[in-house]
């Protein structure tokens, strides 16, 4: 009887151990055969010098730098992970969200202006009643002397309070460090500037449309019809010939600038290959991967940018089976090289150097040439 109990114990114990182990082995083999990463075909990076036509801001890891090449040994201007950024129109300053603050960093004589602590409108849970400056939606003035930002207050709202009833527009002057209220209330996030320092901004109407408004310093007026798909420049503020100014986002660069410079990612479905081409010439091929969400490729145009002069393209590769990070492609020779992990480039990108945009009730958006 005792021997039977011992035998039953060991059989039960073996089943408890072996069945899960067998199931784990089966799942592991099935996963390995069913899911696999996208890879860089014929991955053969080189090492070569790559100097741009002009200096630019960039970061390597959490170190912000400024040079005419991506040099990890260049002097560090600021340490901290950069969540959002905007380079000034003259290229001498960069506004960054880092270490919980909005900061303005210069490169000539390295300077750091800590503007204000910032927070997100997407915070959950909200600290109802607490005022804060947003960590996004800031804009440079045309002359690079002032930085506009939005002050807000957490309140019970449906969604993220993007069009905040508590919003206020403020202005930071770099030279003096002064922080001044411009307009209150300011229930907007998309806004741009006019030639004579006026501010255009978009707010929702009771009918659910978006109305473009204009603040000239003393009063607010409506511009055009809320349902207008396009508002021409000559239909903006009357009395003078208007010239809108706005700094675009890195998403706009990926969506509009890269295609205009001949950068394409095309998939050969039959061959299972995605090809990166620049001005009609193929520079990189990526094999198809399989994941839980289906087929994918590891090329990532977001934050992929040309260095000044458009010869060198920083291209993002996310979770490739044989490389994860950024490479720098020489469009003249076809060579490419590895970059230090988490290399990012920050460019001047606004209506001065990208004069293609559309204005409607929702504000201003980047257009294609």
Protein Blocks (a to p, Z undefined) as FASTA:
>chain_A
ZZmmmmmmmmmmmmmmmmmmmmmmmmmmmmmmmpccdddehiacdddddddfbdcdddeh
jaccddfbdcfkbccfbgcddfbdcddfklpaccddeehiacdddfklgcdddfbdcddf
kbccddehiacddfehiacdfkopaccdddddddddehjhlmackbccddddfklopacd
fbdcdddfbdcddfkopacdddddfkopacddddehjaccdehjfklmbdcfklmcehia
cdddddddfklmmmmmmmmnopacdddfknopacddeehiafbdcdddddfkoccdfbdf
ehpacdehilaccdddehiakbgcdddddfknopacdddehiacdddddfklmccccddf
kopadddZZ
